[in-house]
Amino acid sequence: VANRILYIVKERLAGLENYAVIDTSDAIAYTKFPGAPDFSVWQSRHIRFLVLGQISIREKGKLMLEERVFDVREHTVLTGQQVYFLPDDWREAANYLADALVVELNHPDSAPNN
């Protein structure tokens, strides 16, 4: 489920103008979610915004999808949310999260040149 959600979110974000989705698998070990990432690792890669998330199992078979958007330059959290869903509803949860991220990253304060 996590990989399918990741795929949908990456595809949606890849369509944003002025943003690029990059492979960070080699640097993700420097990030302990839900805590703050090691901003120096991401700054050295000239990354302005970092989206991190995780999925965990909750009571009654529900899953929790949690995400945070970090401004790497400012060392701050821009937004974060938790979405609870049943495993069969993973696609709806992924689209909800992707839509929320598109809105956040298109916010005037999140413009790449700010």
ZAKETI-665433 format. One record per residue: z, x, y of N, C-alpha, C, O in turn; residue in one letter. Coordinates in nm, 4 decimals, decimal comma, padded with zeros to 6 digits. Layout:
residues N
PT|Z|X|Y|Z|X|Y|Z|X|Y|Z|X|Y|A
...
END
This chain:
residues 114
PT|00,0000|00,0829|-00,1194|00,0000|00,0000|00,0000|00,0000|00,0873|00,1258|-00,0725|00,0592|00,2212|V
PT|00,0808|00,1923|00,1257|00,0897|00,2785|00,2451|-00,0454|00,3399|00,2794|-00,0827|00,3437|00,3966|A
PT|-00,1180|00,3870|00,1818|-00,2487|00,4488|00,2093|-00,3499|00,3478|00,2604|-00,4336|00,3814|00,3443|N
PT|-00,3437|00,2246|00,2114|-00,4358|00,1211|00,2591|-00,4043|00,0831|00,4036|-00,4950|00,0613|00,4840|R
PT|-00,2758|00,0753|00,4357|-00,2366|00,0456|00,5739|-00,2799|00,1598|00,6653|-00,3346|00,1363|00,7730|I
PT|-00,2554|00,2819|00,6227|-00,2959|00,3988|00,7013|-00,4456|00,3981|00,7281|-00,4887|00,4284|00,8393|L
PT|-00,5245|00,3642|00,6284|-00,6693|00,3604|00,6445|-00,7102|00,2604|00,7532|-00,7918|00,2922|00,8398|Y
PT|-00,6536|00,1401|00,7483|-00,6880|00,0378|00,8479|-00,6477|00,0816|00,9877|-00,7251|00,0662|01,0822|I
PT|-00,5287|00,1355|01,0016|-00,4814|00,1794|01,1331|-00,5683|00,2932|01,1859|-00,6078|00,2918|01,3025|V
PT|-00,5983|00,3917|01,1012|-00,6823|00,5042|01,1455|-00,8211|00,4566|01,1867|-00,8755|00,5042|01,2864|K
PT|-00,8786|00,3639|01,1118|-01,0112|00,3125|01,1454|-01,0091|00,2424|01,2804|-01,1004|00,2604|01,3610|E
PT|-00,9064|00,1632|01,3058|-00,8975|00,0912|01,4326|-00,8792|00,1894|01,5485|-00,9441|00,1756|01,6522|R
PT|-00,7917|00,2877|01,5316|-00,7676|00,3839|01,6395|-00,8879|00,4749|01,6620|-00,9111|00,5196|01,7743|L
PT|-00,9635|00,5023|01,5586|-01,0820|00,5874|01,5726|-01,1857|00,5228|01,6640|-01,2706|00,5922|01,7199|A
PT|-01,1796|00,3918|01,6793|-01,2737|00,3224|01,7653|-01,2370|00,3237|01,9123|-01,3143|00,2757|01,9953|G
PT|-01,1212|00,3773|01,9466|-01,0798|00,3817|02,0866|-01,1565|00,4882|02,1636|-01,1787|00,5989|02,1147|L
PT|-01,1958|00,4528|02,2833|-01,2628|00,5487|02,3705|-01,1597|00,6493|02,4222|-01,0469|00,6109|02,4532|E
PT|-01,1958|00,7744|02,4318|-01,1117|00,8836|02,4829|-01,0007|00,9283|02,3878|-00,9137|01,0060|02,4271|N
PT|-01,0028|00,8809|02,2651|-00,9030|00,9228|02,1667|-00,9738|00,9699|02,0409|-01,0868|00,9300|02,0126|Y
PT|-00,9061|01,0544|01,9670|-00,9590|01,1001|01,8387|-00,8473|01,0965|01,7357|-00,7334|01,1338|01,7641|A
PT|-00,8808|01,0516|01,6174|-00,7868|01,0552|01,5059|-00,8141|01,1843|01,4316|-00,9268|01,2101|01,3895|V
PT|-00,7106|01,2654|01,4157|-00,7284|01,3948|01,3517|-00,6463|01,4048|01,2243|-00,5479|01,3329|01,2068|I
PT|-00,6870|01,4932|01,1365|-00,6116|01,5175|01,0141|-00,4941|01,6079|01,0482|-00,5118|01,7195|01,0970|D
PT|-00,3750|01,5584|01,0221|-00,2542|01,6354|01,0541|-00,1729|01,6672|00,9299|-00,0550|01,7011|00,9396|T
PT|-00,2344|01,6564|00,8147|-00,1597|01,6729|00,6901|-00,0916|01,8090|00,6798|00,0132|01,8202|00,6163|S
PT|-00,1484|01,9115|00,7403|-00,0860|02,0435|00,7335|00,0349|02,0569|00,8261|00,1196|02,1436|00,8042|D
PT|00,0441|01,9737|00,9278|00,1544|01,9837|01,0238|00,2580|01,8730|01,0075|00,3638|01,8774|01,0703|A
PT|00,2288|01,7749|00,9249|00,3206|01,6614|00,9136|00,4554|01,7036|00,8578|00,5546|01,6340|00,8794|I
PT|00,4620|01,8133|00,7881|00,5899|01,8615|00,7344|00,6885|01,8960|00,8456|00,8089|01,9036|00,8211|A
PT|00,6390|01,9168|00,9666|00,7255|01,9494|01,0801|00,7847|01,8243|01,1451|00,8549|01,8336|01,2458|Y
PT|00,7567|01,7092|01,0882|00,7971|01,5837|01,1483|00,8901|01,5086|01,0553|00,8554|01,4811|00,9404|T
PT|01,0069|01,4756|01,1043|01,1047|01,3995|01,0272|01,1172|01,2614|01,0897|01,1826|01,2458|01,1928|K
PT|01,0563|01,1628|01,0292|01,0622|01,0267|01,0811|01,1864|00,9604|01,0259|01,2139|00,9779|00,9072|F
PT|01,2644|00,8848|01,1038|01,2317|00,8291|01,2337|01,2777|00,9126|01,3519|01,2725|00,8638|01,4648|P
PT|01,3219|01,0339|01,3322|01,3633|01,1173|01,4443|01,2447|01,1652|01,5257|01,1294|01,1396|01,4907|G
PT|01,2733|01,2335|01,6323|01,1676|01,2871|01,7187|01,0960|01,4018|01,6474|01,1592|01,4788|01,5751|A
PT|00,9669|01,4133|01,6672|00,8918|01,5232|01,6060|00,9218|01,6547|01,6766|00,9804|01,6569|01,7849|P
PT|00,8812|01,7628|01,6142|00,8868|01,8936|01,6784|00,7687|01,8982|01,7750|00,6564|01,9297|01,7357|D
PT|00,7951|01,8667|01,9008|00,6878|01,8535|01,9986|00,6068|01,9818|02,0149|00,4876|01,9752|02,0446|F
PT|00,6679|02,0967|01,9965|00,5948|02,2225|02,0150|00,4804|02,2367|01,9155|00,3763|02,2934|01,9487|S
PT|00,4982|02,1864|01,7947|00,3913|02,1913|01,6943|00,2713|02,1113|01,7418|00,1570|02,1551|01,7281|V
PT|00,2973|01,9955|01,7970|00,1884|01,9078|01,8398|00,1291|01,9526|01,9726|00,0091|01,9365|01,9948|W
PT|00,2111|02,0087|02,0615|00,1582|02,0613|02,1874|00,0636|02,1781|02,1617|-00,0368|02,1929|02,2313|Q
PT|00,0947|02,2601|02,0634|00,0079|02,3744|02,0328|-00,1291|02,3295|01,9834|-00,2247|02,4070|01,9865|S
PT|-00,1388|02,2063|01,9384|-00,2662|02,1489|01,8934|-00,3320|02,0659|02,0036|-00,4336|02,0003|01,9805|R
PT|-00,2738|02,0691|02,1231|-00,3259|01,9970|02,2399|-00,3319|01,8464|02,2155|-00,4274|01,7797|02,2553|H
PT|-00,2291|01,7942|02,1498|-00,2194|01,6517|02,1227|-00,1319|01,5880|02,2295|-00,0228|01,6367|02,2592|I
PT|-00,1806|01,4789|02,2867|-00,1047|01,4101|02,3905|-00,0166|01,3007|02,3317|00,1010|01,2905|02,3666|R
PT|-00,0724|01,2187|02,2428|00,0019|01,1091|02,1833|00,0061|01,1252|02,0324|-00,0918|01,1665|01,9703|F
PT|00,1191|01,0926|01,9751|00,1393|01,1051|01,8312|00,1934|00,9731|01,7790|00,2930|00,9215|01,8299|L
PT|00,1278|00,9187|01,6776|00,1723|00,7951|01,6137|00,2278|00,8316|01,4768|00,1589|00,8918|01,3944|V
PT|00,3534|00,7943|01,4538|00,4172|00,8196|01,3254|00,4714|00,6893|01,2696|00,5099|00,5996|01,3447|L
PT|00,4741|00,6795|01,1382|00,5272|00,5589|01,0776|00,5708|00,5831|00,9348|00,5458|00,6881|00,8755|G
PT|00,6370|00,4820|00,8823|00,6793|00,4871|00,7436|00,6936|00,3450|00,6900|00,7068|00,2493|00,7662|Q
PT|00,6907|00,3335|00,5582|00,7118|00,2061|00,4911|00,8315|00,2221|00,3995|00,8446|00,3226|00,3296|I
PT|00,9184|00,1228|00,4004|01,0332|00,1257|00,3105|01,0512|-00,0115|00,2459|01,0065|-00,1132|00,2989|S
PT|01,1167|-00,0120|00,1318|01,1424|-00,1354|00,0588|01,2745|-00,1935|00,1069|01,3747|-00,1228|00,1180|I
PT|01,2733|-00,3232|00,1353|01,3926|-00,3936|00,1816|01,4323|-00,4985|00,0778|01,3725|-00,5073|-00,0294|R
PT|01,5341|-00,5777|00,1116|01,5821|-00,6770|00,0164|01,4782|-00,7850|-00,0096|01,3898|-00,8104|00,0722|E
PT|01,4914|-00,8475|-00,1259|01,4047|-00,9579|-00,1693|01,2580|-00,9185|-00,1771|01,1702|-01,0028|-00,1585|K
PT|01,2305|-00,7911|-00,2044|01,0939|-00,7462|-00,2239|01,0118|-00,7293|-00,0992|00,8922|-00,7011|-00,1071|G
PT|01,0736|-00,7460|00,0165|00,9992|-00,7272|00,1413|00,9821|-00,5785|00,1698|01,0609|-00,4950|00,1254|K
PT|00,8780|-00,5483|00,2444|00,8532|-00,4129|00,2906|00,8736|-00,4089|00,4413|00,8531|-00,5089|00,5100|L
PT|00,9139|-00,2938|00,4921|00,9271|-00,2757|00,6357|00,8344|-00,1623|00,6775|00,8437|-00,0504|00,6272|M
PT|00,7458|-00,1935|00,7697|00,6561|-00,0958|00,8292|00,7132|-00,0623|00,9655|00,7299|-00,1506|01,0497|L
PT|00,7427|00,0628|00,9875|00,8033|00,1064|01,1128|00,7135|00,2113|01,1762|00,6642|00,3011|01,1080|E
PT|00,6921|00,1998|01,3069|00,6084|00,2987|01,3765|00,6666|00,3320|01,5118|00,7411|00,2545|01,5719|E
PT|00,6299|00,4505|01,5575|00,6646|00,4945|01,6925|00,5454|00,5715|01,7502|00,4743|00,6426|01,6793|R
PT|00,5266|00,5548|01,8799|00,4249|00,6302|01,9530|00,4991|00,7245|02,0460|00,5812|00,6816|02,1271|V
PT|00,4697|00,8530|02,0337|00,5337|00,9557|02,1155|00,4348|01,0117|02,2167|00,3170|01,0308|02,1864|F
PT|00,4840|01,0376|02,3360|00,4090|01,1125|02,4361|00,4523|01,2573|02,4176|00,5635|01,2948|02,4547|D
PT|00,3652|01,3372|02,3609|00,3997|01,4755|02,3253|00,4252|01,5591|02,4499|00,5155|01,6428|02,4512|V
PT|00,3472|01,5373|02,5535|00,3635|01,6156|02,6758|00,4985|01,5887|02,7427|00,5637|01,6804|02,7925|R
PT|00,5391|01,4614|02,7430|00,6634|01,4221|02,8101|00,7854|01,4233|02,7182|00,8981|01,4050|02,7644|E
PT|00,7634|01,4448|02,5878|00,8730|01,4457|02,4888|00,9481|01,3132|02,4873|01,0711|01,3111|02,4824|H
PT|00,8748|01,2036|02,4915|00,9375|01,0715|02,4949|00,8741|00,9778|02,3923|00,7648|01,0024|02,3413|T
PT|00,9462|00,8701|02,3639|00,8930|00,7624|02,2814|00,8338|00,6582|02,3756|00,9029|00,6094|02,4650|V
PT|00,7075|00,6239|02,3568|00,6445|00,5207|02,4394|00,6756|00,3817|02,3872|00,7031|00,2899|02,4645|L
PT|00,6712|00,3671|02,2574|00,6963|00,2368|02,1965|00,7287|00,2562|02,0491|00,7050|00,3621|01,9911|T
PT|00,7821|00,1532|01,9924|00,8110|00,1538|01,8497|00,8388|00,0123|01,8044|00,8834|-00,0715|01,8827|G
PT|00,8127|-00,0136|01,6793|00,8391|-00,1471|01,6284|00,8567|-00,1449|01,4774|00,8223|-00,0483|01,4093|Q
PT|00,9113|-00,2547|01,4279|00,9286|-00,2749|01,2850|00,8615|-00,4070|01,2483|00,8762|-00,5074|01,3180|Q
PT|00,7885|-00,4048|01,1385|00,7209|-00,5236|01,0890|00,7652|-00,5443|00,9447|00,7515|-00,4544|00,8617|V
PT|00,8181|-00,6624|00,9148|00,8601|-00,6960|00,7795|00,7528|-00,7839|00,7165|00,7010|-00,8753|00,7806|Y
PT|00,7194|-00,7557|00,5899|00,6149|-00,8326|00,5241|00,6295|-00,8239|00,3728|00,6958|-00,7344|00,3202|F
PT|00,5669|-00,9178|00,3045|00,5622|-00,9156|00,1588|00,4469|-00,8258|00,1154|00,3478|-00,8150|00,1877|L
PT|00,4569|-00,7617|00,0005|00,3508|-00,6703|-00,0422|00,2102|-00,7311|-00,0392|00,1143|-00,6616|-00,0054|P
PT|00,1967|-00,8572|-00,0733|00,0640|-00,9196|-00,0723|00,0084|-00,9382|00,0690|-00,1112|-00,9622|00,0858|D
PT|00,0935|-00,9274|00,1693|00,0519|-00,9452|00,3087|00,0279|-00,8122|00,3799|00,0329|-00,8065|00,5028|D
PT|00,0025|-00,7067|00,3055|-00,0108|-00,5730|00,3639|-00,1260|-00,5655|00,4646|-00,1146|-00,4979|00,5669|W
PT|-00,2365|-00,6345|00,4361|-00,3523|-00,6271|00,5274|-00,3187|-00,6907|00,6628|-00,3561|-00,6375|00,7673|R
PT|-00,2493|-00,8026|00,6612|-00,2076|-00,8677|00,7856|-00,1130|-00,7772|00,8647|-00,1254|-00,7661|00,9867|E
PT|-00,0193|-00,7128|00,7963|00,0738|-00,6212|00,8627|-00,0009|-00,5026|00,9225|00,0293|-00,4599|01,0339|A
PT|-00,0977|-00,4495|00,8492|-00,1756|-00,3354|00,8989|-00,2545|-00,3733|01,0233|-00,2580|-00,2968|01,1197|A
PT|-00,3172|-00,4891|01,0228|-00,3945|-00,5332|01,1394|-00,3052|-00,5637|01,2582|-00,3419|-00,5355|01,3723|N
PT|-00,1888|-00,6208|01,2328|-00,0927|-00,6463|01,3404|-00,0520|-00,5145|01,4062|-00,0523|-00,5029|01,5287|Y
PT|-00,0170|-00,4153|01,3240|00,0233|-00,2850|01,3765|-00,0922|-00,2180|01,4506|-00,0728|-00,1647|01,5599|L
PT|-00,2105|-00,2200|01,3931|-00,3257|-00,1574|01,4576|-00,3540|-00,2216|01,5932|-00,3822|-00,1520|01,6907|A
PT|-00,3465|-00,3541|01,5988|-00,3687|-00,4236|01,7267|-00,2643|-00,3814|01,8300|-00,2987|-00,3567|01,9456|D
PT|-00,1375|-00,3728|01,7900|-00,0310|-00,3326|01,8812|-00,0526|-00,1904|01,9316|-00,0283|-00,1621|02,0489|A
PT|-00,0974|-00,1021|01,8456|-00,1225|00,0361|01,8868|-00,2400|00,0451|01,9837|-00,2358|00,1226|02,0793|L
PT|-00,3430|-00,0324|01,9600|-00,4575|-00,0338|02,0519|-00,4121|-00,0788|02,1904|-00,4514|-00,0194|02,2908|V
PT|-00,3306|-00,1823|02,1964|-00,2797|-00,2300|02,3256|-00,1982|-00,1201|02,3931|-00,2171|-00,0927|02,5116|V
PT|-00,1088|-00,0579|02,3191|-00,0237|00,0470|02,3779|-00,1060|00,1656|02,4274|-00,0837|00,2147|02,5380|E
PT|-00,1992|00,2108|02,3478|-00,2771|00,3285|02,3865|-00,3791|00,2979|02,4955|-00,4304|00,3900|02,5590|L
PT|-00,4093|00,1711|02,5183|-00,4977|00,1332|02,6283|-00,4211|00,0970|02,7545|-00,4816|00,0621|02,8559|N
PT|-00,2887|00,1049|02,7495|-00,2047|00,0783|02,8664|-00,2335|00,1859|02,9706|-00,2553|00,3014|02,9339|H
PT|-00,2343|00,1515|03,0995|-00,2652|00,2514|03,2031|-00,1789|00,3770|03,1966|-00,2283|00,4860|03,2257|P
PT|-00,0515|00,3652|03,1592|00,0342|00,4829|03,1511|00,0001|00,5729|03,0326|00,0469|00,6865|03,0252|D
PT|-00,0815|00,5221|02,9398|-00,1187|00,6002|02,8227|-00,2580|00,6604|02,8352|-00,3096|00,7174|02,7390|S
PT|-00,3180|00,6486|02,9500|-00,4507|00,7054|02,9680|-00,4473|00,8554|02,9449|-00,3549|00,9230|02,9902|A
PT|-00,5479|00,9087|02,8744|-00,5468|01,0511|02,8400|-00,5360|01,1452|02,9597|-00,4847|01,2560|02,9448|P
PT|-00,5821|01,1053|03,0761|-00,5803|01,1955|03,1920|-00,4525|01,1854|03,2742|-00,4379|01,2568|03,3733|N
PT|-00,3603|01,0990|03,2356|-00,2341|01,0863|03,3099|-00,1388|01,1976|03,2750|-00,0278|01,2028|03,3280|N
END
